[in-house]
Amino acid sequence: MTQNTDISPVHIIGGGLAGSEAAWQCAEMGVPVILHEMRPVRKTEAHQTEGLAELVCSNSFRSDDKENNAVGVLHEEMRICGSLIMREGDKAAVPAGGALAVDRDVFSEGVSAALENHPLITIKREEIKGLPPEEWDSVIVSTGPLTSPDLAKAVQQLGGEDELAFFDAIAPIIYKDSINFDTAWFQSRYDKEGPAGTGSDYINCPMNEEQYHTFITALLEADKTEFKEWEKNTPYFEGCMPIEVMASRGFETLRFGPMKPVGLTNPNAPEGESGKCHAVVQLRQDNALGTLYNMVGFQTKMKYGAQQEIFRMIPGLENAEFARLGGIHRNTFINSPKLLNETLQMKVQNRLRFAGQITGCEGYVESASVGLMTGRFAAFERLGLDIKMPAKTTAMGSLLNHITGGGNADTFQPMNINFGLMPPYELTKEERKGLKGKERGRLKKQIMARRALNDIHEWNDTKPAIAA
């Protein structure tokens, strides 16, 4: 592909998953891109490297099941649409049962290399303070939940909306060779295999009832991070809640959440015992070498000393060494149903589009998918073509619809993709025949998944063919 100097560039602010995907989609449609990333000129509270598309929380893209799970459907839709994030995610996959998890360093390096080597993409390491210059007539703001304060303030003032924010917590990462496998064992829940797995992808640490109660008590009594005055009224996002906050909702809460024991059998149980556990802590592989494992669902705001003491109470982690302890950072998002139109343009200033978590989508692939759509919308506009919208029956289209008007603006909060965002499908009398409640629900999802993948092909076909 050769540089088209007749087309003005699209400026993209932020080199996270959404910005990286938006840049790739624009460039692949023949539109030049200038990607502005402030790291390492200015660091954030959560990033540790200057790599593009760095994963700052979990390393999991969640379920890869395209037949029964809305996240898996979104994965497949993005693959169909030539997603850079999914391409590099598949290359960097590590075992994770039915999920797609990645080696975060390999993943970021792959995305960075692809963007750096694209002839139509220029990367500038600089902070954009405030609104971008007026001569930038097509801008995608994909600065994520850790938007630079000056830019966030400018966007807030432009939109006339009160700032919306929530806390996001990070789970600890443990060195595998410090785990006691006389107690812990490898097994995926229900022995499920995934895109890079074998059915024995997670490390499981069992607890009996007494150990569980002692652990929960310690969680509740631990020293926690103190918030600054301006942070105190910020709510948590339900999908990434600190483990101790979940525990405070009731002693049994974690046994029905990240510590649920279902689908697992302890092969190290004493002779005569069934192998069933009262609770289980799972760890998921975090890098391709298999030397690092993260504690699944164990986001935390506990102080570092308390984390080490309390997490070493978990059977199998008595001598755990931590490559990274848990932490917490403040995330920001705009009230998209009020502020954005259907092509993710800001209603009061159409030269600005938004992508990723700042729009109120939650999750890595959700963020990247909004970047994919925004990048294409900007490219269609630059090429003088009518913008085509993905059908609401697709995962991407339903997420876009929620962000730009389907969600209630008065109660708007970050949303993961789920089948509830898609138009419902009613089974025919023949389809319902002989099926019980759960079986009917499963069939509905499967039909909705097939419908979504069929309809995303139609949208992808509206992308103009660009000569190499």
N, C-alpha and C positions, 0 to 999 in steps of 0.2 A: 504494500500500500504506500502511495506517495503522498507527500504533504499537499493539502489543498489550500493554497494561500489566498484564494478568493473568499473563503469563509472565515468570518471573525470567530475567535475562540470562545468557548463556554468556560467561564471561570468557576471552579469548584473549590469551596473552602472546607477543608477537613479531609484528611486521608485515612479515615477509619474504614469500616466495611462498606458503609453506604457510599462514601465519597469515592472509594476505590472502584466499586462496581459502577457508579454513575460515570466516572471517567472512562472506564473500559467500554461501556455501552455507547457513549458519545463517539469515541475514537473509532470503534468498530463500524460505526455508521458513516465514517468519513469526515467527522466534525472535529476540528482541533480543540484541544483542552489544555488549560493551565490549571494544574492542581496545586493549591496552596495548603501546606501543612506546617503548623507552627512548631512542632517538635523537630529538632532539639533546641530551637531558639528560645521557646518557652515550654516548660514542662507542665504536666498535669499532676493531680494528686494520685492518680491510679496507674498511668502508663510507666513502664520501666525501660522502654527502648525508643528508638526513633523510627522503627519499622512501620511501614504502612499496614493497615488492617491488623494491628496488634490486638490480641484478645486479652482483655484486662480482668476478666472474671473467670467463668468456667471455660473449659476447652471443648465443650460439647455443643454440637449443632442440634442435639436432641434426636428424636426418632427419625429413622430413614425409611420407614414403612410407607410406601406410596399408595398402598391399597386400603389401609385402615386408619391412618393417622394424618391429620391435617398438616402437621409439620413435614412429614414425609412427602405429602403432595406438593407442598411449597418447594421442597428440595428438587423434586422432579421437574416442576414447572421452570425453575431457574436453570436447570441443566438444559432443558429444551430451548431456552432463550439464550444460550451461550454464556451463562454466568461465569465470570472470572472467579468469584468467591467459591462457587461450588466446584469448579474445575480444580482449583488449588486445594480446597478442602478434601476432595477425593484423593488427591495425590498424597496429602499429609495425614491420611486416616490412621488411627490407632485403634486397637480392639476396645469395643464398648458395647457388647451385647447387641441389641437392636438399634442402638443409636449410632450416629456419625460423630465421632470425636476426633480431634486432630492434635498433632504435635504443633503447639502454638508457634514455635520458632520456625519450623519448616514451612508452615502455612504462611506466616508473615513474610518470610524471605521469598517465597514463590510469588506472592501477590506483588511485592515490591519490585522484583526483577521484571515481571511482565509489564508493569506500568512504566518502569524506567526505560525499557527497551522498545516501547511502542513509538513509532515515528511521529504520531500525532499528539503525544502527551508530553507536556513540559511540567516538571515538578519544581516548585519554588518553596524553599524552607523559610517561611516568614509568617508572622502573626498579622492577621487582618484586624485592626483595631477599629471598632465601630462599623458602620455600614460601609460596604465597598464603594469605590469611586463611581460617580454617576456614569462615566464612559463605559463601565462594564455593563452592557445592556442585557446580558444573560448570565445569571449567577445561580449556582446551586449551593445552598448553605447546608452542609452535612457535618456540622461540627460536633454532633453527638451530645451525650448527656454532660460532657465536661467542656462545654463551650467557653471560650475566653470571656471573662467578665465584661469587657468593654463591648464586644459584639453582642453578647446576651442582653446587655442593658439597652443597646441601640435597637435591637429587634423588639424588645419589650415595649419601648417607647413608641416605636413605629406602629405596633399592633394595638396599642391602647389597652392591653390586657394586663391584669395582675400576673406576676410571675408564678408559674406552677412548677413545683419541684418535689422530688421524693428521694429517699435514701436508697442506695444500692450497696450491698455488702459482698465481700470477696471471701471465698473459702480457702483454707490452708492447703499447702502442697507438701507432701511427705516423701522422703527418700525411701524407695522400696526396700533397700537392704537393711533398713532399721526396723522393719516390721517382723514380728514374731509369727512364723508360719507353723509353729506347733499349736497355735491357737487359731490364727486366721486361715482362710482357704480361698481358692479361686472358684468362682461360679457366677454366671449371669442369672438373673432372676428367671425362673422357669427354664434355665439352660438355653435361653434364646440367643441365636447367632445374629450378627449384624453385618454391615458392609465390610468390616475389617476384623470380624470376631470369630470366635470358636465355640461360644457358649460357656466359656469359663474366663470371662473378661474382667470381672470385678474382683477386688479383694474384699472379703467379708469378715467383719469382726463381730462375734456374737456376744450377747449379754443375756444373763438370766434376770429374773424379776428383781432380785436384790441389787444386782449391779446397775440395772437400769434406774432404779429409784435413787440410788446413791449418786449416780451421774447427773440426773435431772436436778437433784437438790444442789449439787455443786454448780451447775449452770446458772441456776437462779440466784445463787449467792455470790457469784463471781464479780470482780471489779470490771465495770464497763467503761467504755470510752465516753467522756463527757462532751456534750455538744456545745458549740458556741451559742450565744443568745439568739443570733439570727437563724440558727438551724433548728431550734427546739420544736417548732410547730410543723416541721416538714414531715409528711407521712411516709411510711415505707410502701414500696411496691409489693403487693402480695406475692408475686412470683419469685421474689429474691429476698425473702425475709430472714433476718438473723436468727440463728438456731435458738438463742436464748429468748428471743421475743416469742417465737413459736412455743417454746416450753412454758412461758408465762401464761399461756392460754389454757393450760390444763396439763396435769401430769401425764396423761395418755396421748397428748396431741402428737408427739414425735413418733409414737408407735404406729400411727396411721398416716405418717408423712414420710420424711426421709429415712426414718429408722424402722420402717415396716419390715417384718420378717417373712412375708409371704413369698412363695416360690423359691425358697432357699432351704437347704438341708446341711447341717454342720457335720462333716465327715470326721471331725476331731472330737465329737461329743464322747464323754465317758461311756464305757461299755454298759449296755443295758438301757441307755437313754435313747430317745427317738431321733435326736438330731434337730428337732424343732427348737427355735430360739424365741425368747420373749421379745427381743429387739435385735437389730443388726445395723451396724455402721458400714456403709459401702465406700470403697475408694476406687476411682476410675483412672486408668492410665492417662498421663498428661503429656508424654513425649514419645517419639518413635523408638527411642532406645529402651523404653520400659523401665527407666530408673526413677521416674517421678510419678506419684499418684496423688490426685486431689480428693479431698473428702466431700463426697457427694451430698449437696444440700446443707453443708456446714458453714455457710456464710456467717460471719460473726462480727460483733462490735466489742468483744471482750478485749481487755488489755493484753499485751503480748505475754506477760508473765503468767496470767491466768489461763490463757490458751494452752500454753505448754503443760502446765500442771494438770488441767482438767482433761485435755485430750489424751494425755498419757494414762488416764484412768480407764480408757477403753481397752478391753482385753485384746491383746495382739499389738497394741501401740504403746506398751509400757516404756519402751526405749526409743520411741519415735524421734527422728531428727527432721526438722522442718526446713524445706527449701524456701518456703515463704509462709508467713503467718497470715491469718485473716485480717481484713481491714474493712473500712467503710468509706464511701465517698458520696457526695451530693450530686444527684442527677437533675437535669433541667429539661423540660419539654414545653412546647407551646400548645395553646388551645386550638389545635388544627381545625376542628369543625367550624370554628368561628373565623379563623384567620386565613384559611387556604381554600382555593377553588379546586375543582375536580382534577386539574393537572398539576396540583401541588404548588401553584403560584400563590404568592401573598396577594390578597385581594386589593390591598391599598397600594401595592407597588409590584406590578406584574413582572418586572425584571428579576425579581427574587423568587426562586423556587426553594423548597426545603426537602430534605431526604434523611432517612434514618431515624434514630431514636429521638431526635429533637422534635419529630412530628408526632410522637406519642405511640409509636409501635414499640414493642418490647421483644428483645431477643436478637441474636446474631443474624439469623437468616431472614427474619422479618425486616430488620434494618437494611440488610443488603438488598432485599427484594424491592423495597421502596427506592433505594438508590438505583436499581436497575430500571424501574419505571420512570423515575425522574430524569435519568440520563437519556432515555429514549425520547421522552417528551421534549426535552430541550433540543435534542438533535433534530427531531421532526420539525420543530419550529425554525431552527437555523436553516434547514434545507427547504423551507417554504412549503412543507407538506402538511396536510391535515393530520391532526393528532388522533390516533386511534386508541381507544380505551380497552383494557382487558375486561372481559365479561365478568360480571359480579358472581358468576358461578365458579370462577377460578379462585384459587387461594390468593393470588396477587390482587385480583380485582375486588374481592370481598374485603381484603385488608385496606386497600385504597379507599373503598367506599366508606368503611368505618371511620377512617382518619378524616375524610373530607366531608363528612356530613351524616354518615350512618350512626356515629356515636353521639351520645347526648352531650352537648357542649357544656351544660351546667354541671355535669358530674364526670367529665372526661378524664380518664386515667389510661396509662399505658396498657396496650393490649397485645397479647400473643395471638398468633393465628389459631383458629379452631373452627370446627364445622358449624358452630353456632353463628358465625359471621356470614356463611354462605346461604343463599336461598334454600329453604327446606325442600326435601323431596318426599312425596307421599307414596308409599308402596301401593301397588295395585293389589286387588283382592287375590290375584293369582300369586303374586310375589309374597304375600303374607301367609299364604297357605302352609300350614304345618310348622310355622315358626313361633317360638316363644318371644317374650319381650326383648331380652338381650340379643337374641338372634336377629330379630327385626331391626334393632338399632344398628347392629353390625352390618347388615345388608344395606341399610340406608347409607351408611358412611362409605361403603364400597362403591355404591352407585354414584354417590356425590363425588368421590375421588375420580372415578372414570370420566364423569362428566367434565370435571375441572381440567383434566389432562387433555381431553379432546378439544375443549374450548381454548385452552392456552395455545395449542397448535395454530388455531385460526388467527389469534392475535399475533403470534410470532411471525406468521406469514405476511403480515402487513409491513414488516420491516423491509425497507428497500434493499435490493441487492447492491453491494458495493464492490466494484472491481478491485482485485488485489493489485 
